[in-house]
Every structure is written in structure tokens, then in C-alpha cells.
Amino acid sequence: MRTDDDFGTALRGLRRRVTPDEVGMSASLPAVRRVPGLRRDELAGLVGVSEEHVKRLEQGRRRPSPGVVDALARALRLTPAEHTRLRALAGFAATPEADGRVPREITETARRMLDRLTEVAVCVCDATWTVLAANELWHSDVCTVPDTPGRDRNVVWRAFTETGPSVFRVPEKLAGFRATVVAELRDAARRYPADAELSSMIADLRDRSPEFVRLWDAPPSPGGHADRLRVPSPVHGHLDLDLDVLTLGPGDLRVVVYTASAADEAEDIRSDTSQRAVSGTVG
């Protein structure tokens, strides 16, 4: 039997054991399912490929790339051992994550994004939401974290242990953000069971924060990353920033991009135009 056939058989079995609810998505139509688990179109949407691509993989008519295999593993919530086996069936070596520990290295892709996105604030986090690197605008406009490694660089730790005013404009945004990052931390703990620091941080969060315990023990609920933050600014008093999160497959990294809101950009333009009019440069 060919390796591609083995991969396709394994992929079909893995897809059929996962339900839409388990991956936090609404089931596609029609509602009545002939087989259990995710449909091909649902898995394709999670992975970022076409339904036809998934079909060909399962039928052994296409060889997957390492990135697609890793995306499939994340979408199907595979354990490190299952992820390693799926990569082996596709003819690839095991991932660095296969030892059950969180990858904490900046990949070349992430480094290129930091180097090229110089006009917006950007930081790169690992799967536990620890900040690994950031550009100058992020350090100056968004957040200050210690240069040395530690939990003060972890977004989840700070969200549940820090006191003082929230950077979230609406309380519901903070609640949704907390629910989302706890769900992602729980998923990371399942994927990286041998990571001692992750296990220790979770235990300490449970000891220190009843709210963390409640969210950790609760079923997954819709939340989402905050899409708007208000951060202090020495020049403007505050900045309203839009927030977008990109996930990079190799390395299991989160690239967080902060951009000025459309309203703030319009206000800056109006202010600049007004100042130039006063000085006589606009007639």
C-alpha cells in the first residue's frame, strides 16, 4: 500500500472523530450527516485549503506539504504523538513540538514579518501567549515587558494577575478575550503535555485567580480576540488601536498586529489639515 493511501486513510479516520462543536465552529448544511465528525468542507475551512484539496489527500491523489500536515494536526486537535504519526505517513520528519514542549523559537517567517511591518506595532507570541519578540512601535506605543524571560511577558498571566485600569474599552471585550485565551491555553496544554513551565503557570493561575478557574473548567464558549484596545499615549493621552491575530503554522506562533483605528486616522488627518490651514499652507 502506498504511503499516500495510508495518509488518506488516517486523515479520514481523524476527520470523522472530531465534531464541529469540538473545534468551535457552526456545523455546515445540510444538518443531517451521513457520517460522524467534520465534513470535508468544514475541515478545509479550518485548514485554509479547498474542499477538493482535502478530497484528493484522502483519496491518495495528492501529496500534502509539511505546512498542510501541521495545519491539519492543529485543526483536528491531534496529540503530539498523533501529529508525529501523520507527518510520518506523509513522509516527513517529526516536528520540534513532538517532544511535548512548547516551541519558543522565532521562525524565519515571523522574523521577516517583524522586519517588514515597521509602520504598525507588532509582537510575536508562542502558543502560550508569551511575547517572544516585538518591533519598536509595539514597545513604545502598546506595552512594556521585561527584557528577561518570565511570566511578566505572558499575556494570559498578566490578564489574570495584574490590577489597575483595563486597556479594553468595553468590559464585554475583556471577558471575551479572557475566555478566548484560556481556551487557547487549555488547547496548548493538551498539545504540549510535557512542558513543565506551562503546567506550572496553569497551576499558579488556578491558585491566584477564581475567574481563571471558572473559565478553565467551563465548556468552550464563543469569545474572540479583542478587536479594539485603548492604550495610554504620552502624546495623545490614549490611542485606540485595532488588533488582529495571525497564526503561523511552523513554530505554532501568534503574530499580533496593532493598527490605528479608522476613526483615529481620520482625526489625525483633520488635525493635520487644520494646523496647516492655520499656518497658511492650505488655502
Backbone torsions as a table, in degrees:
resi	resn	phi	psi	omega
1	MET	NA	135.9	-177.7
2	ARG	-72.0	154.5	178.4
3	THR	-59.2	-40.4	-179.7
4	ASP	-61.4	-37.3	177.5
5	ASP	-64.7	-42.1	178.0
6	ASP	-61.5	-43.1	179.4
7	PHE	-61.7	-45.3	-179.3
8	GLY	-62.7	-41.9	178.3
9	THR	-62.7	-44.2	178.9
10	ALA	-63.4	-41.8	-178.6
11	LEU	-64.1	-42.3	178.1
12	ARG	-60.5	-43.4	179.7
13	GLY	-64.9	-40.9	179.8
14	LEU	-67.5	-40.3	179.6
15	ARG	-62.5	-38.3	-174.5
16	ARG	-77.5	-10.2	-179.8
17	ARG	-95.7	-5.4	-177.3
18	VAL	-110.6	130.3	179.3
19	THR	-96.3	158.9	176.3
20	PRO	-56.3	-39.4	-180.0
21	ASP	-59.3	-37.8	-176.7
22	GLU	-67.9	-23.6	179.1
23	VAL	-106.1	9.2	173.8
24	GLY	72.6	34.8	179.6
25	MET	-129.7	155.7	176.4
26	SER	-78.0	140.4	179.8
27	ALA	-67.4	141.6	177.5
28	SER	-81.0	162.5	178.4
29	LEU	-84.2	154.6	-4.4
30	PRO	-72.1	157.3	-174.5
31	ALA	-70.3	-32.0	-178.8
32	VAL	-79.3	126.4	-176.3
33	ARG	-107.9	133.0	177.5
34	ARG	-76.6	-29.9	177.8
35	VAL	-131.0	155.3	-179.8
36	PRO	-73.8	166.6	173.5
37	GLY	89.5	-164.3	-179.9
38	LEU	-76.7	144.6	169.1
39	ARG	-78.8	163.5	179.6
40	ARG	-60.8	-40.3	-178.4
41	ASP	-66.4	-33.0	178.8
42	GLU	-69.4	-44.6	177.5
43	LEU	-64.0	-41.2	179.3
44	ALA	-59.3	-41.0	179.0
45	GLY	-64.1	-38.2	179.1
46	LEU	-68.8	-35.8	-175.3
47	VAL	-84.5	-29.2	-177.8
48	GLY	91.7	29.0	175.6
49	VAL	-126.2	176.7	179.8
50	SER	-82.0	157.6	175.4
51	GLU	-61.1	-37.3	178.3
52	GLU	-62.3	-36.5	178.6
53	HIS	-62.8	-45.1	178.4
54	VAL	-62.5	-42.2	179.9
55	LYS	-58.9	-46.0	-179.3
56	ARG	-66.1	-36.2	176.6
57	LEU	-62.7	-44.3	-178.3
58	GLU	-69.2	-28.1	179.4
59	GLN	-89.0	-0.2	179.2
60	GLY	74.0	20.4	-177.9
61	ARG	-100.7	2.1	177.2
62	ARG	-148.3	140.3	177.8
63	ARG	-92.7	128.7	-178.7
64	PRO	-77.3	154.4	172.3
65	SER	-83.3	161.0	176.5
66	PRO	-56.8	-38.7	-179.7
67	GLY	-63.6	-39.5	178.8
68	VAL	-67.5	-40.7	177.6
69	VAL	-59.9	-44.2	-179.6
70	ASP	-66.6	-38.0	177.3
71	ALA	-65.8	-39.0	175.5
72	LEU	-61.4	-42.2	-179.7
73	ALA	-61.7	-41.6	178.4
74	ARG	-67.4	-44.7	-177.9
75	ALA	-63.7	-35.4	-176.8
76	LEU	-91.6	5.1	176.5
77	ARG	56.7	46.8	-178.0
78	LEU	-75.8	149.5	171.5
79	THR	-74.7	164.0	177.5
80	PRO	-55.1	-39.0	-179.8
81	ALA	-66.7	-40.6	178.5
82	GLU	-67.8	-38.3	177.4
83	HIS	-61.7	-45.3	179.1
84	THR	-60.7	-43.5	-180.0
85	ARG	-63.8	-42.0	-179.4
86	LEU	-64.4	-39.7	176.5
87	ARG	-64.8	-38.7	179.2
88	ALA	-64.6	-40.5	178.7
89	LEU	-63.8	-29.3	178.4
90	ALA	-86.3	-4.9	178.0
91	GLY	91.8	21.1	-178.2
92	PHE	-115.8	156.3	176.9
93	ALA	-72.0	164.2	178.9
94	ALA	-64.9	152.6	178.4
95	THR	-79.6	161.3	174.5
96	PRO	-59.7	-23.2	-178.9
97	GLU	-76.5	-6.6	-171.4
98	ALA	-65.0	-19.3	179.5
99	ASP	-83.0	3.5	175.5
100	GLY	84.4	12.5	178.9
101	ARG	-113.8	149.8	-176.3
102	VAL	-67.4	128.9	173.5
103	PRO	-68.0	132.6	-178.6
104	ARG	-130.1	33.4	179.2
105	GLU	-111.5	139.1	175.0
106	ILE	-75.4	120.4	179.2
107	THR	-78.3	165.6	178.6
108	GLU	-61.7	-37.4	178.6
109	THR	-61.8	-46.0	179.4
110	ALA	-64.6	-38.4	179.8
111	ARG	-65.0	-40.0	177.7
112	ARG	-62.8	-39.9	179.4
113	MET	-64.3	-41.3	177.4
114	LEU	-63.5	-40.2	-177.7
115	ASP	-70.0	-33.1	-173.5
116	ARG	-93.0	-29.8	-179.8
117	LEU	-88.7	77.6	-174.7
118	THR	-96.4	-13.1	-176.8
119	GLU	-98.1	0.6	175.5
120	VAL	-132.5	158.0	178.7
121	ALA	-79.4	129.8	-176.8
122	VAL	-138.7	137.6	168.8
123	CYS	-133.1	157.7	179.0
124	VAL	-118.9	127.7	-179.8
125	CYS	-118.8	154.9	173.1
126	ASP	-82.6	-173.5	-175.3
127	ALA	-66.9	-15.5	177.8
128	THR	-97.6	5.3	-179.3
129	TRP	70.6	34.2	169.0
130	THR	-92.4	129.1	-178.6
131	VAL	-70.8	121.6	179.9
132	LEU	-97.0	-35.0	-178.8
133	ALA	-161.5	160.1	179.2
134	ALA	-157.9	161.0	177.0
135	ASN	-91.0	176.9	-173.9
136	GLU	-62.6	-40.0	-178.9
137	LEU	-63.6	-36.2	178.0
138	TRP	-64.3	-44.8	-179.5
139	HIS	-64.9	-37.6	-174.9
140	SER	-85.3	-32.9	-171.7
141	ASP	-107.5	-22.5	-170.2
142	VAL	-112.9	-55.2	-170.5
143	CYS	-154.3	150.8	174.5
144	THR	-117.2	120.2	177.6
145	VAL	-123.0	154.3	179.8
146	PRO	-60.6	150.8	176.9
147	ASP	-73.9	-26.7	-178.2
148	THR	-86.7	149.8	178.7
149	PRO	-61.0	150.9	178.3
150	GLY	159.1	174.8	-175.4
151	ARG	-71.6	-18.2	176.7
152	ASP	-66.4	-11.5	175.4
153	ARG	-92.2	-0.2	-177.0
154	ASN	-97.5	125.6	-176.5
155	VAL	-63.9	-41.8	-178.4
156	VAL	-67.1	-43.6	178.6
157	TRP	-57.6	-46.5	-178.1
158	ARG	-68.6	-33.8	-178.8
159	ALA	-64.5	-27.3	-176.2
160	PHE	-110.2	-6.1	-177.5
161	THR	-119.1	-19.3	-178.7
162	GLU	-80.1	148.3	174.5
163	THR	-112.1	165.0	179.9
164	GLY	113.1	-179.4	-176.2
165	PRO	-64.3	145.8	179.0
166	SER	-84.4	148.3	175.9
167	VAL	-84.0	-3.4	180.0
168	PHE	-86.1	131.8	-176.7
169	ARG	-70.9	-33.4	-176.7
170	VAL	-121.0	129.6	-178.7
171	PRO	-54.2	-34.8	-179.3
172	GLU	-63.7	-30.3	177.9
173	LYS	-65.9	-41.0	178.1
174	LEU	-63.9	-43.7	179.9
175	ALA	-62.2	-43.7	179.2
176	GLY	-65.9	-39.3	178.1
177	PHE	-63.1	-46.6	179.7
178	ARG	-60.1	-44.0	179.3
179	ALA	-61.5	-38.8	-178.6
180	THR	-68.3	-47.6	-176.5
181	VAL	-70.3	-30.9	175.8
182	VAL	-66.6	-42.1	177.8
183	ALA	-61.5	-40.4	179.3
184	GLU	-69.6	-35.3	177.1
185	LEU	-67.4	-38.5	177.8
186	ARG	-63.9	-39.5	178.2
187	ASP	-66.9	-39.3	177.7
188	ALA	-63.8	-39.1	179.1
189	ALA	-63.3	-34.1	177.3
190	ARG	-71.0	-38.4	-178.7
191	ARG	-75.3	-27.6	-175.0
192	TYR	-125.8	67.0	-174.3
193	PRO	-68.5	-17.3	-177.5
194	ALA	-96.2	6.9	-178.2
195	ASP	-84.2	106.9	-173.8
196	ALA	-65.8	-41.8	-179.2
197	GLU	-65.0	-40.0	177.9
198	LEU	-62.5	-46.5	179.0
199	SER	-61.9	-40.6	-179.7
200	SER	-66.2	-42.6	-179.9
201	MET	-64.2	-41.6	178.3
202	ILE	-61.6	-43.9	178.9
203	ALA	-61.6	-41.8	-179.8
204	ASP	-69.3	-36.7	176.2
205	LEU	-64.5	-38.3	177.6
206	ARG	-64.8	-34.9	178.6
207	ASP	-72.2	-32.7	-171.0
208	ARG	-97.1	-23.5	-171.4
209	SER	-131.3	106.5	174.3
210	PRO	-59.0	-34.0	179.4
211	GLU	-65.0	-39.4	176.9
212	PHE	-62.5	-43.5	179.3
213	VAL	-59.2	-45.2	-178.5
214	ARG	-60.4	-45.4	-179.1
215	LEU	-70.9	-37.0	-179.9
216	TRP	-64.3	-39.5	-176.7
217	ASP	-85.7	-12.2	-177.1
218	ALA	-83.0	155.5	174.2
219	PRO	-63.7	152.8	178.2
220	PRO	-57.1	140.1	180.0
221	SER	-134.6	153.5	179.1
222	PRO	-59.3	134.5	178.7
223	GLY	-144.6	-91.6	178.7
224	GLY	107.6	149.1	176.5
225	HIS	-66.2	144.4	177.4
226	ALA	-57.3	138.4	179.3
227	ASP	-103.4	2.1	179.4
228	ARG	-153.3	128.3	176.7
229	LEU	-123.5	153.3	171.9
230	ARG	-119.0	116.0	-175.9
231	VAL	-117.8	148.4	179.1
232	PRO	-62.3	146.3	177.4
233	SER	-137.7	127.1	179.6
234	PRO	-65.6	-18.7	-177.5
235	VAL	-96.2	-49.5	-172.9
236	HIS	-101.8	-2.2	-175.0
237	GLY	88.7	-45.3	173.4
238	HIS	-160.2	162.6	174.4
239	LEU	-127.4	131.4	171.1
240	ASP	-93.4	119.1	-174.5
241	LEU	-120.6	136.5	170.4
242	ASP	-81.5	147.2	-174.9
243	LEU	-127.0	132.4	176.1
244	ASP	-132.0	140.8	-178.2
245	VAL	-117.8	125.1	176.7
246	LEU	-112.3	137.2	178.0
247	THR	-104.0	127.9	177.8
248	LEU	-101.4	125.7	-175.9
249	GLY	-59.9	-69.1	179.0
250	PRO	-61.2	122.3	-178.8
251	GLY	95.6	-11.9	178.5
252	ASP	51.2	54.3	-175.8
253	LEU	-105.2	157.5	173.7
254	ARG	-115.6	122.9	174.9
255	VAL	-101.9	117.3	-176.4
256	VAL	-107.0	121.5	-175.5
257	VAL	-114.5	126.5	178.8
258	TYR	-111.1	126.7	179.9
259	THR	-131.0	150.5	177.6
260	ALA	-62.4	138.1	179.9
261	SER	-65.8	157.9	-179.9
262	ALA	-60.3	-37.1	-179.5
263	ALA	-64.9	-42.2	179.8
264	ASP	-67.5	-39.2	178.4
265	GLU	-63.5	-40.3	178.1
266	ALA	-64.6	-39.2	179.3
267	GLU	-66.0	-39.8	177.8
268	ASP	-62.2	-40.4	179.3
269	ILE	-65.1	-44.2	179.6
270	ARG	-62.6	-41.6	-179.4
271	SER	-64.7	-43.0	-179.9
272	ASP	-65.1	-41.1	179.2
273	THR	-63.8	-41.6	-180.0
274	SER	-62.7	-43.1	-178.7
275	GLN	-65.6	-39.2	179.5
276	ARG	-69.1	-33.4	178.2
277	ALA	-66.1	-41.7	179.7
278	VAL	-63.1	-37.9	-177.7
279	SER	-80.2	-4.2	176.8
280	GLY	89.1	10.2	-178.7
281	THR	-90.4	-9.7	178.4
282	VAL	-123.6	127.7	-177.3
283	GLY	-122.6	NA	NA
